[in-house]
Amino acid sequence: MTHVIALLAALALNATANLLIKFGMRGIDLELDGASALDGGLLGLIKLLLRHWQVLAGLACFALNVVFYAFALQKLPISVAYPIMVTTGFAIIVTVAGWKLHESLTVYQWIGVVTILIGVALVAKDAGRQMGGGKTGEAHQVHDG
């Protein structure tokens, strides 16, 4: 169970990281008004990032995400963990981007998001059996012979 909680933490940190970096880069883009982030050299770039803490916080969230995700992968099959991580994070990002960034998806894109989530639910459905949690999982195992 702790590995599932670690996967959920990694998922939340990953989505948060992406959103924080987007918020920070929007601020940088507004500040630069068309100029390049590298116009001020490396020192200028560092000062720019320090003024836009969201980018740095996003990078920190990515680092923590890796720690939690690595822990989750100790026990969870990657064939289940990765689809959950990526697609659920995608759904979170799409939702928050629409709410806070006023980005919008078409009806067809939303149908795609829902379809992806249904697909991941089907992939994750047998996760307990893949980890040896149920007797019916033995039927799914492949044996070399």
PyMOL commands that set and color helices and strands:
alter all, ss='L'
color gray80, all
select helices_A, chain A and resi 2-32+41-51+53-73+78-100+107-125+127-130+135-140
alter helices_A, ss='H'
color red, helices_A
deselect
rebuild
show_as cartoon
